[in-house]
Every structure is written in C-alpha cells, then in structure tokens.
Amino acid sequence: MANRSRKKRRSAWASITEVRRGEVYRIRYWAKGADGQYKRRSKTIRGTRLDAERARSELMLDHSEDAPCPTVGQAWEKWVLPDLERRVDEDDLAPKSLEQYRSAWRRHVEPAWGGVACDSVRPLAVQQWISQMGRSQASSAMQVLSKVMDYAVRYEFCAHNPMRERYLMPSASTIDKHDPGIWDARQLMAEWDSCRGEWFEAAFLLAAFGGMRVGETLGPLAGEVEARRIDGVDVCTVPVLRQMPNRGKEPVTRLKTGQSQRVAVVVGPAASRLAELAAATPADWPLTHDGAGGWQNQTRLGRSWSGAHPFRNLRNSFETWQRYDLRAPRWLTKRLMGHKGEDVADLYYDRPDGSRLAEIVADLYRERPIFG
C-alpha cells in the first residue's frame, strides 16, 4: 500500500509532496543557478494544500522560463499590493489612498478580472466592462487594472498594456456631484446658532472660522488652544498637528500635505466661544470629545451634522469670507488653509509663527468686524 503521507502531485515543472498530512508540503522544482545551469531545488511549505499550490505558482513565475502568464489576481497579490503597502510604509502614499485602491479592486476589478490571465485582457472586453460603471467608478477601477498590467509588461508576460488605449468613458452625468453651496457671513452665524451646545460645536468653529478640513477639526487637544486679545480683538490660535480618519478611535499625524501642518487662527465671537469650550475641557482631552476623553471620528460627525450644506463646505465658506469680506490677501488665506505656496519664498523662506499670523488677522478684523 502506498504511503499516504507522501502523496505527490506533479506538473511539468514542479512537484508537491505531502510530508505531513494536511500540514507540511515539499515543492521540488528546477531553477537556474548562478552559473546559468538548471539545478534541482526544494522548498518546504507549512500550511494547507492550497498554500502549497499558491507557493508553487509563485515559484513558477519567478523561475520558470516557460511559466504560465499570471492571472490579474496573482499579479495584484504578488506585485501591486505589496508595492502599494511599501509606499505607505515609506510615507510615499497616504493610507487613505491605499484603501481606495483596495476598494476599487474588491468592488470592480477582482470580480471581473481576478481569474483572467494578464495576456488575455483585451481592449474590447475592457470597454464593455467600464461601460457598466459610473464615470468615477470606471476611472478608479481602470487605474488599478492599469497598475496590474504595467507589472505584467515589466516582467515580459505581456508586450503591451491594454489600459493605455483610449476608451469611451461613461457619461459625466454619472459622477456624484458634490454640493457646491457655501454660507456667507450672515448664514454662518445662523448655522452656528443652530449647533450651539452640540458635541461638534468646536469642530464647526474650527472649520467655519478657522479653515480646517473635516478630519483636522477633530484633532486638536483642548490644551492646545491659545486664547489672547490683540488690541481689542479676541483671537485663538490652534496648531494643526493631527486629524481623525473616517473611522477609528485614534488620530493620525499624517495630514493631507506637508503644508497642512500649520497654525489656524480664529477671530471675533467664534474665538471667544472657542476659548470657553477649551477652558471647560481637560487640557489633555480632544477639544471635540465623546464626553469621556475619547476621540470622535468623521463618520460620527457626518451622521450628526444636519446643516444646509455638507460639513466639508464650511472650509470653502471660510476661504470665501476671508478673501471677499475680510479682504485678506491671497497669500494669507493660503497660509491659513495649509495650501502650497507658489514661489521660492513661500516654499522655503516664509515661516511666520502663530503669533504673527494672529496679529495680521486681528488687524484685518478690526477694520472689518464682519461677525461683530
């Protein structure tokens, strides 16, 4: 009787031997050595039969001159995903971008192409595939598939990336359009009245009157708010050092861009109220907290918000009243919002501290007290 613990499954290039039933497998295969000669090699795999089959497939891709073309799914797992994760580790890619790639892969690319060999991806099939999606979905899905096919070309499994062809994109009417509405100065005050006393009031003040992004409004600690009075004008400065993600219970220090780390300046009645909220909160608690010192995330904020426009539009409103009502110069508004500068001085030399920015904004507000 054959020894069942050593069953073999052979292919033309490699064999799998079951060393310990259901636990340990040995793969024997041929590969070129440093001298260019083929030599017999082996690799032990601990896991299931499926793990061993996957390992053999990877070895074939690495060592066999006549290796079968990988599927789109294999190329994603072997090359694309590890490269994206490496870029996140090296701060070359935002974690949110990685999640967007993963989402597009799971929702659109894998179901249609995961089991298809890379050299079988044809332009006609691609066109039919993208025609079934909205424009924004098609754009993100095509970007992921293009990355996969770039690797297939790089490792000479394909001569050409079919995603480089020109495709007819879905109608622009399929794009989810953002609400473009903003609040003017008077409307902002009315919106503020409607959310006074709410748990997210401080976040509202930091967005509408401080120009912070949604996640940034949830990041400051109460002790980081510095209140002062400059020639009769109430001012608060708040460092932008972290932000809360859509989900999760802890903030992250990675901001949108290098210029996003800055000092936000709030003036007028909003500054007075912000100082009150900060004074009523333990210094080491988030300014916008859960009542027990914990952090609040963007998802909770979105569910609680019921304003006339999306919460993110408060930042647009800030830029508008700063420029057209307060008459702030463009360079100042960009600095307060954390936008990238345009010239050498902005990028490398201009480094005003929070105190200097507070003085400039206070001077402007003294001339035009639009929220007084």
C-alpha positions in Angstrom: 0.0 0.0 0.0 1.3 3.4 -0.9 2.4 5.7 2.0 -0.5 8.2 2.1 1.7 10.7 4.0 3.9 11.2 0.9 1.4 11.7 -1.9 2.7 13.6 -4.9 1.2 15.9 -7.4 3.4 16.6 -10.3 3.4 19.2 -13.0 5.7 19.5 -16.0 7.9 21.9 -14.0 7.5 21.1 -10.3 6.0 18.6 -7.9 4.3 18.9 -4.5 4.9 16.1 -1.9 2.7 15.9 1.2 5.2 15.4 4.0 2.8 15.6 6.9 -0.8 15.2 6.1 -2.6 18.5 5.8 0.2 20.4 7.5 3.6 20.2 5.7 4.3 20.0 1.9 7.6 20.0 -0.1 7.9 21.6 -3.5 10.6 20.3 -5.8 11.4 22.3 -8.9 14.1 23.3 -11.4 15.8 26.7 -11.4 18.9 28.3 -12.9 21.9 28.7 -10.6 24.5 31.5 -10.6 26.4 29.6 -13.3 23.4 29.6 -15.6 22.8 25.8 -15.2 19.5 24.3 -14.1 19.6 22.7 -10.7 17.1 20.8 -8.7 15.7 22.7 -5.7 13.1 22.3 -3.0 11.1 24.4 -0.6 9.0 23.4 2.4 5.6 24.9 2.9 3.7 24.7 6.2 0.0 25.1 5.7 -2.7 23.7 3.5 -2.6 22.1 0.1 -3.9 25.4 -1.3 -1.0 27.2 0.3 1.4 24.8 -1.4 -0.3 25.3 -4.7 0.0 29.1 -4.4 3.7 28.8 -3.5 4.3 26.6 -6.5 2.6 29.2 -8.7 4.8 31.9 -7.3 8.0 29.9 -7.8 6.9 29.2 -11.4 6.5 32.9 -12.0 10.0 33.6 -10.6 12.0 30.7 -12.1 10.4 29.0 -15.0 11.3 30.3 -18.4 8.1 28.8 -19.8 6.0 29.9 -16.8 2.3 30.4 -17.5 1.1 34.0 -17.6 -0.1 35.1 -14.2 -3.7 36.0 -13.7 -4.7 39.6 -12.9 -5.4 38.4 -9.3 -2.0 36.8 -9.0 -0.3 39.9 -10.3 -2.2 42.1 -7.8 -1.3 39.9 -4.8 2.3 39.3 -5.8 3.4 42.7 -7.2 0.9 45.6 -7.0 -0.5 45.3 -3.4 3.0 44.7 -1.8 4.3 47.8 -3.7 1.4 50.0 -2.5 1.9 48.8 1.1 5.6 49.5 0.8 4.9 53.1 -0.4 2.6 53.6 2.6 5.4 52.4 5.0 7.8 54.9 3.3 5.3 57.8 3.5 5.1 57.9 -0.3 1.4 57.1 -0.3 -1.4 58.0 2.1 -3.2 55.1 3.9 -6.5 56.5 2.6 -5.2 56.2 -1.0 -4.3 52.5 -0.3 -7.8 51.9 1.0 -9.2 53.4 -2.2 -7.1 51.1 -4.3 -8.2 48.1 -2.3 -11.8 49.2 -2.5 -11.7 49.5 -6.3 -10.0 46.1 -6.5 -12.6 44.4 -4.4 -15.7 46.0 -5.9 -14.8 46.2 -9.6 -11.5 44.7 -10.7 -11.4 41.4 -8.9 -14.9 40.2 -9.8 -14.4 40.9 -13.5 -10.6 40.2 -14.0 -9.3 38.3 -11.0 -9.1 34.9 -12.7 -8.2 36.2 -16.2 -4.6 35.7 -17.4 -2.9 39.1 -17.9 -2.2 38.3 -21.6 -5.9 37.7 -22.1 -7.0 41.2 -21.2 -8.4 42.7 -24.4 -9.5 46.3 -25.2 -12.9 45.2 -26.3 -13.6 43.5 -23.0 -12.2 46.4 -21.1 -14.6 48.8 -23.0 -17.6 46.6 -22.2 -16.5 46.4 -18.5 -16.2 50.2 -18.0 -19.4 50.9 -19.8 -21.3 49.2 -17.0 -20.0 51.6 -14.3 -20.3 55.2 -13.4 -17.6 57.6 -14.6 -15.8 57.9 -11.3 -16.0 54.2 -10.6 -14.6 53.4 -14.0 -11.8 55.8 -13.6 -10.6 54.4 -10.2 -11.1 50.8 -11.4 -9.1 51.4 -14.6 -6.3 52.9 -12.6 -6.0 49.7 -10.5 -6.1 47.4 -13.6 -3.5 49.6 -15.3 -1.1 49.2 -12.4 -1.5 45.4 -12.6 -0.9 45.4 -16.4 2.2 47.6 -16.0 3.8 44.8 -13.9 2.8 42.2 -16.5 4.6 44.2 -19.2 7.6 44.9 -16.9 8.1 41.2 -16.3 7.6 40.4 -20.0 4.3 38.4 -19.7 2.7 40.9 -22.0 4.0 43.1 -24.8 1.6 45.9 -24.3 -0.6 47.4 -21.5 -4.1 47.4 -23.0 -5.1 50.1 -20.4 -3.0 52.6 -22.4 -5.6 52.6 -25.2 -8.2 55.4 -25.5 -11.6 54.3 -24.2 -15.0 55.8 -24.3 -15.7 56.8 -20.7 -19.2 56.7 -19.1 -21.1 60.0 -19.3 -20.1 62.7 -16.9 -23.7 62.7 -15.7 -22.9 59.5 -13.8 -20.4 61.4 -11.5 -21.6 62.0 -8.0 -21.5 65.8 -7.9 -20.6 67.5 -4.6 -23.0 70.1 -3.2 -21.3 73.4 -4.3 -23.2 75.5 -1.8 -21.5 77.7 0.8 -22.5 80.0 3.6 -21.9 83.8 3.6 -21.0 85.5 6.8 -24.6 86.1 7.9 -25.6 82.5 7.1 -22.6 81.1 9.0 -23.7 82.9 12.2 -27.2 81.5 11.8 -25.8 78.0 11.2 -23.7 78.4 14.3 -26.7 79.3 16.4 -28.3 76.0 15.3 -25.4 73.9 16.6 -24.6 75.8 19.8 -24.2 73.3 22.6 -23.9 70.3 20.3 -20.9 68.0 20.9 -19.5 69.1 17.5 -19.7 72.9 18.1 -16.0 73.3 18.4 -15.4 71.4 15.2 -17.8 73.7 13.5 -16.0 76.8 14.8 -12.6 75.4 13.6 -14.0 74.7 10.1 -16.1 77.7 9.5 -13.9 80.3 11.2 -10.5 78.6 11.2 -10.5 76.9 7.8 -9.7 73.4 8.9 -10.5 70.3 6.9 -13.1 67.9 8.4 -10.6 65.5 9.9 -8.4 68.3 11.2 -11.3 69.9 13.2 -11.4 66.7 15.4 -7.7 66.6 16.1 -6.8 69.5 18.5 -6.5 68.9 22.2 -8.2 71.5 24.5 -4.8 72.5 25.9 -3.5 73.4 22.5 -6.0 76.2 22.1 -4.2 79.5 22.9 -6.6 82.5 23.5 -5.5 86.1 23.5 -6.8 89.6 23.0 -5.0 91.8 20.5 -5.9 95.5 20.6 -9.5 94.7 21.4 -9.9 91.7 19.1 -10.4 88.2 20.6 -8.1 85.7 18.8 -7.5 81.9 19.2 -4.6 80.1 17.6 -4.8 76.3 17.2 -2.0 74.1 15.9 -3.0 71.6 13.2 -0.9 68.6 14.1 -3.2 65.6 13.6 -6.5 64.5 12.1 -9.2 61.9 12.8 -9.9 59.4 10.0 -13.4 58.5 8.8 -13.4 55.5 11.1 -11.3 54.5 14.1 -10.8 55.7 17.7 -7.3 57.3 17.4 -6.0 60.3 15.4 -3.2 60.1 12.8 -0.4 62.6 12.4 -0.3 62.2 8.7 -2.0 65.3 7.2 -3.1 65.8 3.6 0.1 67.6 2.5 3.4 68.9 4.0 1.9 72.4 4.2 -1.2 71.1 6.2 0.8 71.3 9.4 0.2 74.9 10.4 -1.5 77.3 12.9 -5.2 78.1 12.4 -6.4 81.5 13.5 -10.0 82.1 14.7 -11.1 85.7 15.5 -14.1 87.6 16.8 -17.1 85.9 18.7 -16.0 82.5 17.4 -12.7 82.9 19.1 -14.4 83.9 22.4 -16.6 80.8 22.3 -13.7 78.5 21.3 -11.8 79.7 24.3 -14.8 79.0 26.6 -15.1 75.4 25.2 -11.4 74.8 25.6 -11.4 76.1 29.2 -14.3 73.8 30.1 -12.4 70.7 28.8 -9.5 68.9 30.4 -6.3 70.1 28.7 -5.3 66.5 27.6 -8.8 65.7 26.1 -9.7 66.3 22.5 -11.4 69.6 22.1 -14.3 67.7 20.3 -14.6 64.7 22.6 -17.0 61.9 23.4 -17.8 63.0 26.9 -15.2 60.7 28.5 -12.0 62.0 26.9 -12.2 59.9 23.8 -11.8 60.9 20.2 -14.7 61.4 17.7 -14.3 60.4 14.1 -15.5 61.8 10.8 -18.2 59.2 10.4 -19.9 60.2 13.7 -19.6 63.8 12.7 -21.2 63.2 9.4 -24.1 61.4 11.0 -24.7 64.2 13.5 -24.4 67.0 11.0 -27.7 68.4 9.5 -26.6 71.7 8.1 -27.8 73.2 4.8 -24.7 72.0 3.0 -22.1 69.3 3.7 -19.8 69.9 6.6 -16.8 70.0 4.3 -18.2 73.1 2.6 -17.5 75.1 5.8 -13.9 75.3 4.7 -14.9 76.7 1.3 -17.0 79.2 3.2 -14.0 80.2 5.3 -11.9 80.9 2.2 -14.7 83.0 0.7 -15.4 85.3 3.6 -11.7 85.6 4.3 -10.9 86.8 0.8 -14.0 88.8 -0.1 -15.4 90.1 3.3 -12.3 90.4 5.4 -10.2 91.3 2.3 -7.4 89.0 3.4 -4.6 88.8 0.8 -4.3 85.6 -1.1 -1.0 84.6 0.4 -2.5 84.8 3.9 -5.6 82.8 3.1 -3.4 80.1 1.5 -1.2 80.0 4.6 -4.1 79.7 7.0 -5.7 76.9 4.9 -2.5 74.9 4.6 -2.1 75.3 0.8 1.1 75.0 -1.0 3.0 78.2 -1.9 3.7 79.3 -5.4 7.2 80.7 -5.3 10.6 80.1 -3.6 9.8 82.5 -0.7 6.6 80.7 0.1 8.1 77.2 -0.1 11.5 77.7 1.6 11.8 81.0 3.4 8.4 82.3 4.6 7.9 80.9 8.1 5.6 83.2 10.1 4.7 81.8 13.6 1.2 81.7 15.1 1.6 85.0 16.9 2.5 87.0 13.8 -0.4 85.4 11.9 -2.8 86.2 14.7 -1.7 89.9 14.7 -2.3 90.2 11.0 -5.7 88.6 11.1 -6.7 90.7 14.1 -5.7 93.9 12.3 -7.9 92.9 9.3 -10.8 92.0 11.5 -10.5 95.3 13.4 -11.0 97.1 10.2 -13.9 94.9 9.1 -15.6 93.2 12.1 -17.9 91.1 9.9 -19.0 88.9 12.8 -19.2 91.6 15.4 
